[in-house]
Amino acid sequence: MPGLELAEVILAVIIGTLAAIVYSLRVLILLERRVASMEMNIQKMTSKVLQEEGVIERAVARSSSKKKH
């Protein structure tokens, strides 16, 4: 029965290909989560920098208005 052996080989190749696709999707999802986490950290740092920038601008505006008077 050589036909049955060929079918088994083809089935094994198809299953192996599907397993590789599932594994690569899993890795892709994990990488996407890491990138999303990095983006959140960058957003948090950016908001902190913007807050500090506002504080500095207000301090500079106050000191320049005191010097004018």
MIMIFI-10512 format. One record per residue: y negated, x, z negated of N, C-alpha, C in turn; residue number from 1. Coordinates in Angstrom, 3 decimals, padded with zeros to 6 digits. Example, Ala and Ser with C-alpha at 12.3 -4.5 7.8 and 13.67 -1.06 7.14 Angstrom:
// residues 2
> n_y / n_x / n_z / ca_y / ca_x / ca_z / c_y / c_x / c_z / num
> 005.690 / 013.190 / -007.800 / 004.500 / 012.300 / -007.800 / 003.300 / 013.200 / -007.800 / 1
> 002.250 / 012.850 / -007.080 / 001.060 / 013.670 / -007.140 / -000.030 / 012.900 / -007.870 / 2
***
This chain:
// residues 69
> n_y / n_x / n_z / ca_y / ca_x / ca_z / c_y / c_x / c_z / num
> 001.185 / 000.813 / 000.000 / 000.000 / 000.000 / 000.000 / -001.260 / 000.864 / 000.000 / 1
> -001.579 / 001.517 / 001.082 / -002.773 / 002.352 / 001.139 / -004.059 / 001.517 / 001.119 / 2
> -004.014 / 000.273 / 001.576 / -005.203 / -000.572 / 001.588 / -005.696 / -000.881 / 000.191 / 3
> -004.784 / -001.074 / -000.735 / -005.152 / -001.374 / -002.109 / -005.829 / -000.176 / -002.772 / 4
> -005.351 / 001.023 / -002.477 / -005.959 / 002.223 / -003.053 / -007.377 / 002.414 / -002.525 / 5
> -007.579 / 002.142 / -001.255 / -008.913 / 002.266 / -000.670 / -009.867 / 001.245 / -001.301 / 6
> -009.378 / 000.047 / -001.537 / -010.205 / -000.981 / -002.176 / -010.563 / -000.569 / -003.603 / 7
> -009.612 / 000.037 / -004.284 / -009.898 / 000.501 / -005.642 / -010.959 / 001.597 / -005.642 / 8
> -010.889 / 002.498 / -004.675 / -011.881 / 003.574 / -004.575 / -013.259 / 002.987 / -004.272 / 9
> -013.322 / 002.059 / -003.345 / -014.589 / 001.432 / -002.987 / -015.159 / 000.682 / -004.192 / 10
> -014.298 / -000.035 / -004.918 / -014.738 / -000.752 / -006.106 / -015.250 / 000.212 / -007.170 / 11
> -014.573 / 001.347 / -007.345 / -015.012 / 002.349 / -008.319 / -016.373 / 002.923 / -007.930 / 12
> -016.572 / 003.157 / -006.643 / -017.861 / 003.680 / -006.175 / -018.965 / 002.655 / -006.425 / 13
> -018.698 / 001.405 / -006.140 / -019.697 / 000.348 / -006.359 / -020.031 / 000.224 / -007.838 / 14
> -019.036 / 000.240 / -008.702 / -019.263 / 000.134 / -010.143 / -020.032 / 001.349 / -010.651 / 15
> -019.682 / 002.521 / -010.149 / -020.406 / 003.739 / -010.537 / -021.864 / 003.681 / -010.114 / 16
> -022.119 / 003.174 / -008.918 / -023.493 / 003.045 / -008.431 / -024.280 / 002.063 / -009.296 / 17
> -023.671 / 000.941 / -009.631 / -024.335 / -000.039 / -010.488 / -024.616 / 000.532 / -011.870 / 18
> -023.681 / 001.302 / -012.403 / -023.890 / 001.927 / -013.711 / -025.047 / 002.922 / -013.651 / 19
> -025.139 / 003.673 / -012.557 / -026.241 / 004.625 / -012.402 / -027.576 / 003.894 / -012.306 / 20
> -027.607 / 002.772 / -011.622 / -028.837 / 001.982 / -011.502 / -029.254 / 001.448 / -012.873 / 21
> -028.314 / 000.927 / -013.628 / -028.621 / 000.400 / -014.964 / -029.134 / 001.514 / -015.868 / 22
> -028.511 / 002.677 / -015.823 / -028.943 / 003.801 / -016.653 / -030.351 / 004.243 / -016.268 / 23
> -030.625 / 004.330 / -014.965 / -031.957 / 004.765 / -014.538 / -033.015 / 003.734 / -014.928 / 24
> -032.684 / 002.455 / -014.892 / -033.620 / 001.433 / -015.349 / -033.885 / 001.563 / -016.849 / 25
> -032.857 / 001.888 / -017.596 / -033.019 / 002.088 / -019.042 / -033.963 / 003.247 / -019.314 / 26
> -033.774 / 004.351 / -018.604 / -034.652 / 005.506 / -018.768 / -036.074 / 005.149 / -018.358 / 27
> -036.213 / 004.403 / -017.288 / -037.531 / 003.995 / -016.815 / -038.250 / 003.135 / -017.860 / 28
> -037.532 / 002.237 / -018.490 / -038.127 / 001.384 / -019.527 / -038.552 / 002.220 / -020.728 / 29
> -037.720 / 003.178 / -021.128 / -038.084 / 004.039 / -022.257 / -039.335 / 004.854 / -021.939 / 30
> -039.421 / 005.379 / -020.734 / -040.611 / 006.139 / -020.345 / -041.845 / 005.254 / -020.306 / 31
> -041.686 / 004.023 / -019.832 / -042.820 / 003.101 / -019.774 / -043.326 / 002.790 / -021.179 / 32
> -042.416 / 002.649 / -022.133 / -042.816 / 002.396 / -023.520 / -043.577 / 003.579 / -024.096 / 33
> -043.108 / 004.793 / -023.771 / -043.813 / 005.980 / -024.253 / -045.214 / 006.063 / -023.669 / 34
> -045.343 / 005.779 / -022.386 / -046.659 / 005.820 / -021.747 / -047.564 / 004.757 / -022.349 / 35
> -047.028 / 003.578 / -022.612 / -047.826 / 002.512 / -023.231 / -048.296 / 002.937 / -024.615 / 36
> -047.442 / 003.604 / -025.362 / -047.814 / 004.086 / -026.687 / -048.916 / 005.140 / -026.581 / 37
> -048.797 / 006.024 / -025.606 / -049.836 / 007.032 / -025.402 / -051.159 / 006.372 / -025.025 / 38
> -051.112 / 005.351 / -024.195 / -052.331 / 004.643 / -023.799 / -052.985 / 003.976 / -025.006 / 39
> -052.183 / 003.392 / -025.889 / -052.744 / 002.766 / -027.092 / -053.427 / 003.811 / -027.970 / 40
> -052.799 / 004.979 / -028.125 / -053.406 / 006.036 / -028.927 / -054.711 / 006.513 / -028.305 / 41
> -054.744 / 006.632 / -026.982 / -055.969 / 007.047 / -026.299 / -057.061 / 005.994 / -026.495 / 42
> -056.696 / 004.719 / -026.425 / -057.681 / 003.660 / -026.632 / -058.247 / 003.703 / -028.055 / 43
> -057.380 / 003.932 / -029.031 / -057.846 / 004.020 / -030.422 / -058.800 / 005.191 / -030.601 / 44
> -058.440 / 006.346 / -030.030 / -059.305 / 007.518 / -030.154 / -060.630 / 007.286 / -029.447 / 45
> -060.605 / 006.629 / -028.294 / -061.830 / 006.352 / -027.555 / -062.742 / 005.427 / -028.344 / 46
> -062.175 / 004.408 / -028.967 / -063.008 / 003.494 / -029.750 / -063.625 / 004.211 / -030.946 / 47
> -062.877 / 005.115 / -031.575 / -063.434 / 005.878 / -032.692 / -064.572 / 006.784 / -032.219 / 48
> -064.398 / 007.404 / -031.060 / -065.448 / 008.272 / -030.519 / -066.691 / 007.446 / -030.202 / 49
> -066.497 / 006.256 / -029.643 / -067.646 / 005.394 / -029.336 / -068.378 / 004.965 / -030.609 / 50
> -067.634 / 004.667 / -031.656 / -068.266 / 004.303 / -032.922 / -069.084 / 005.462 / -033.469 / 51
> -068.513 / 006.655 / -033.445 / -069.229 / 007.839 / -033.919 / -070.465 / 008.099 / -033.059 / 52
> -070.332 / 007.871 / -031.769 / -071.466 / 008.066 / -030.866 / -072.607 / 007.118 / -031.228 / 53
> -072.278 / 005.872 / -031.565 / -073.298 / 004.916 / -031.986 / -073.982 / 005.354 / -033.260 / 54
> -073.211 / 005.873 / -034.203 / -073.784 / 006.351 / -035.465 / -074.741 / 007.506 / -035.194 / 55
> -074.333 / 008.416 / -034.339 / -075.181 / 009.576 / -034.017 / -076.452 / 009.124 / -033.308 / 56
> -076.325 / 008.206 / -032.373 / -077.511 / 007.723 / -031.651 / -078.500 / 007.047 / -032.605 / 57
> -077.984 / 006.247 / -033.539 / -078.876 / 005.598 / -034.502 / -079.557 / 006.629 / -035.395 / 58
> -078.812 / 007.646 / -035.797 / -079.389 / 008.689 / -036.649 / -080.460 / 009.462 / -035.897 / 59
> -080.221 / 009.762 / -034.639 / -081.212 / 010.478 / -033.840 / -082.436 / 009.608 / -033.614 / 60
> -082.248 / 008.318 / -033.380 / -083.373 / 007.414 / -033.175 / -084.209 / 007.303 / -034.445 / 61
> -083.561 / 007.242 / -035.607 / -084.288 / 007.169 / -036.865 / -085.090 / 008.441 / -037.124 / 62
> -084.461 / 009.587 / -036.875 / -085.157 / 010.844 / -037.146 / -086.302 / 011.063 / -036.166 / 63
> -086.154 / 010.608 / -034.933 / -087.244 / 010.780 / -033.966 / -088.373 / 009.814 / -034.266 / 64
> -088.081 / 008.632 / -034.783 / -089.156 / 007.683 / -035.134 / -089.909 / 008.156 / -036.373 / 65
> -089.244 / 008.831 / -037.299 / -089.906 / 009.372 / -038.488 / -090.840 / 010.513 / -038.105 / 66
> -090.424 / 011.322 / -037.133 / -091.252 / 012.448 / -036.715 / -092.506 / 011.995 / -036.003 / 67
> -092.473 / 010.874 / -035.314 / -093.642 / 010.367 / -034.585 / -094.704 / 009.858 / -035.532 / 68
> -094.315 / 009.322 / -036.680 / -095.288 / 008.743 / -037.613 / -095.816 / 009.771 / -038.506 / 69
***
